[in-house]
Amino acid sequence: MRTLTLQRVRFTMGLPPLKRAIQEQAEKTKNFVSRSLVVGEVLSVADMATGVKCGIIYWLFGGAVRNLGSPAHVTKWLQPLQEQKYTGMFAMTERAHGSNVRGIQTEATFDLSAQEFVIDTPCENAEKMYIGNSMYGNYAAVFAQLILNGTSQGPHCFIVPIRDENGNLYPGVTAIDMMHKEGLHGVDNGILRFDKVRIPRENLLDKFGSVAPDGQYHSPIEDRGARFNAMLAALTPSRLAVTFQAMGSMKLGLTIAIRYSHSRRQFGPKAMEEVKIIEHQTQTLRLMPHLATALALTFVSRYAGVLLDEDIFCGKELVNSRSLQALVAGLKAYSTWENVSCLQDCRECTGGMGYMMENRISGLKCDTDVFVTFEGDNVVMLQVVVRELLAQYTRQYEKRPLSSLLRNWAESGGDKLRTSVLAFNVDTVGSLAFLLKAVNFRERVLQRGLVARIYYKVMTKKEDFFSAWNSCLHHITCLSLAHIHRVTLEQFFLAVNSCPDPADRALLQKFCLLYGTKLVFQERAWYLEHKYFTPTASMRIRSQ
Amino acid sequence: MRTLTLQRVRFTMGLPPLKRAIQEQAEKTKNFVSRSLVVGEVLSVADMATGVKCGIIYWLFGGAVRNLGSPAHVTKWLQPLQEQKYTGMFAMTERAHGSNVRGIQTEATFDLSAQEFVIDTPCENAEKMYIGNSMYGNYAAVFAQLILNGTSQGPHCFIVPIRDENGNLYPGVTAIDMMHKEGLHGVDNGILRFDKVRIPRENLLDKFGSVAPDGQYHSPIEDRGARFNAMLAALTPSRLAVTFQAMGSMKLGLTIAIRYSHSRRQFGPKAMEEVKIIEHQTQTLRLMPHLATALALTFVSRYAGVLLDEDIFCGKELVNSRSLQALVAGLKAYSTWENVSCLQDCRECTGGMGYMMENRISGLKCDTDVFVTFEGDNVVMLQVVVRELLAQYTRQYEKRPLSSLLRNWAESGGDKLRTSVLAFNVDTVGSLAFLLKAVNFRERVLQRGLVARIYYKVMTKKEDFFSAWNSCLHHITCLSLAHIHRVTLEQFFLAVNSCPDPADRALLQKFCLLYGTKLVFQERAWYLEHKYFTPTASMRIRSQ
């Protein structure tokens, strides 16, 4: 399976669109992100393991060089990927630190006399784990604590040679196969261990932190936390790529399940032909909302791609686009969860056929199940959303102490809220305007409530920030999803309105309405609790 | 994998508890069902494929002989399973008919002169599909239309020899390997085709329908529909066995995930050790309700096992226990869905580790995913529940026309309802009595509403029953689950109260409360719509 995938990756990476994508990434050609996202989606539909492996090389390894390196690094490490002279991998996660990357323990100690970094794995917990392409790849983008004169400057990224062109490991490098997984059998995940591996000083990707020949550290970002965030922001495009892959998987699964439901017949009125199973009420109710969600995700993720392109084209650092960061992190979590739930329903709605590998749904399920974990665990992603939203908000009040910020945030919004709460009328339940208002209302109420709770815990009760945050985690995840739902519905709505073909527009409008109804319906208890609508209205939404 | 599973099955079936279980099934020893259900659960935890294959031999093949055959059949086909002289399979599902078994097309035509049945697959759609153990087994319990003088008497079950003891297929039998599935790789599922295979007249399992040497058909059940239902009732114990297997899988998954959450650390307060991930609010909120559900299922499924044992011990035909039928069908659907959702959370809560096969969760997921489909698709099972509930109710009014039955059912309950609706008090939200009342209320309201809707559609609007039923499918599934939830919570409550150890009882009580709260919380929108409690009370339940 792996050999086959390797061949597929070689073949694919040799195709003109892929070679062009690499060249465009190197040159930052206009809209290159959007174009390569779509290439990634198509690739994943064809074969998920190939899509994921190409993603490791292009988005993760290539993206690290692109977003963390200098122009010289791009010329040296990114452009040669076009000719497939070598392939790369991305080594961030360690045994003891997956979500909490800041705590990684791999060390990169600067040796002044040799002008080299010494990459070392000090203990078992520091081993790099789950590293994709680690059994074949030649170079790794390794995250390690940069140590100068015995003190760490925090995690930085280094290019470490792993294997020569004949596939022989370099001295000091150990790669251990992690073997069997639930899916993605074509992707080789392994453990990497470094025993004092020496690399030239130039192999530090130094956009956000460099070491001069005399051993002096320099960074354009003074604050350590901000610097670290700037580096993590490099993951933004690859996170969005996961959303495109999850979407591709949903669309394929739905196509298979819906087509099957139109051909399979079971049960029917007495003495008459059995009916198509899509005509069974439950079957339609299970599949159609997923189709609406897949459409909604298509528009919102394209929107995110366009924003990313605009920012990159304007030369903006990714870290400065707080709301975009939040959107992409949230979309990654939302889309991958929707994909899991969608494929599960596709599997169940196709019965025994759906359990057979030849019909692809169960294979897709197993392959994409890890999407909720990799490139950032979904629950952690949801926290990123809220943190970014908060950071975006507080930027307006820079340098002010946290207390006043929080108080301010907690108080604001009151007026804005009041206007929309009462704008409700029972007859409008079926209109998109009503649904848009409802999801907007929910986001703002949850946001205000969260700030008030954290403010109370931190300021009044003097809890430390970690435990205050932790005790609000459920609230945070709700807010986070509410934010993503709101943006997604808005983008779906805008896309429908700008659809040029009237017949298509009418059809999309129906699905947009279904999507909005699904969002409000699944949270109708919350709306009822907040008296946003009456029980009667809620029942109307149900029957809708 | 299959060879290994075959060895495991041989080894397991040779163990004294399994041999005893077969002997007990043959003799209908007191409580034999409960005992073998537990054996099945343990076996599945050890290895799911082995558990499922033993289940095919013991519950499906053995159960068909036991519940559809005569004492002579039991002696001939069931008892020799102890010595492993041969193994069996169960061939009901066909390509075109899985859920709608009544429509199967395999034919068993009686040849009077030869005193034989001719088993034949007339077309591709009549091929037996997904048949477990079909690549190794010796005998199959085959469901086919019994044809006498050119007319069908409906589906009956026949023992058809498939292979001799050396594994060679008998003439006229074709077995095609169905190959790769999402999981259960150790179980061989295949397609069976019969080309005019002749079997002795005695191979008809004739408890509910026999053919005399002169070709006369005789059945103790006059009505064809009732006769068919009596045969399907033979599946009841094996359905309950699936619930035990799903429970075993949940318990194992939860044990792994909760233990891991107590050892893995990630994030924490500044400059302090990272905290255990179980201390992250979201982790606890995701895992603990599943644990409560696994406990609840344990008690309710044992209860169902005891009822089954009592009925069988009293010599009662399974088909006459309408409420038990409903309970078992519903539990099969409920437990297998809970298992899917539980394992998904276990998988996600254990991150990348959960995706590795060596940690078993993802393997369990793939193996048990088909549980929602086999032994009766879950959505169909939920309809069985409601049909059985309705049938149970209407038995009291036998021979009366449907109209009066429905009207009667729709009108009843009104008084009973009124007493409990207003029994609500905000302070009691945390008490089990309140929760029990709430789930009771929900079941009754849904039931009354459904009958009223169907009555209106069929009687007033003159819709045919199929489309009236189909347009209420969502309502039916809700009622069905509400029924199962109510019974489950009640059984959990009773079990807690009869727990002899005070410390255990206190702990179980907490989980019982958590389980009840989960049930009411997830349906709080419905309760709010029905003004069963106020928004304030709903928020209290949320914080609980």
Interface residues (C-beta under 8 A of the other chain):
Chain A: T93 A96 H97 G98 S99 N100 G103 M129 Y130 M178 M179 H180 K181 E182 R265 Q266 F267 G268 P269 K270 E274 V275 E279 H280 Q281 T282 L285 V340 Q344 R347 E348 G351 G352 G354 Y355 M356 M357 E358 S362 G363 K365 C366 D369 V370 V372 T373 F374 D377 N378 V379 D464 F465 F466 S467 N470 S471 C472 L473 H474 T477 R524 A525 L528 E529 H530 K531 P535 S538 M539 R542
Chain B: T93 A96 H97 G98 S99 N100 G103 M129 Y130 M178 M179 H180 K181 E182 R265 Q266 F267 G268 P269 K270 E274 V275 E279 H280 Q281 T282 L285 V340 Q344 R347 E348 G351 G352 G354 Y355 M356 M357 E358 S362 G363 K365 C366 D369 V370 V372 T373 F374 D377 N378 V379 D464 F465 F466 S467 N470 S471 C472 L473 H474 T477 R524 A525 L528 E529 H530 K531 P535 S538 M539 R542
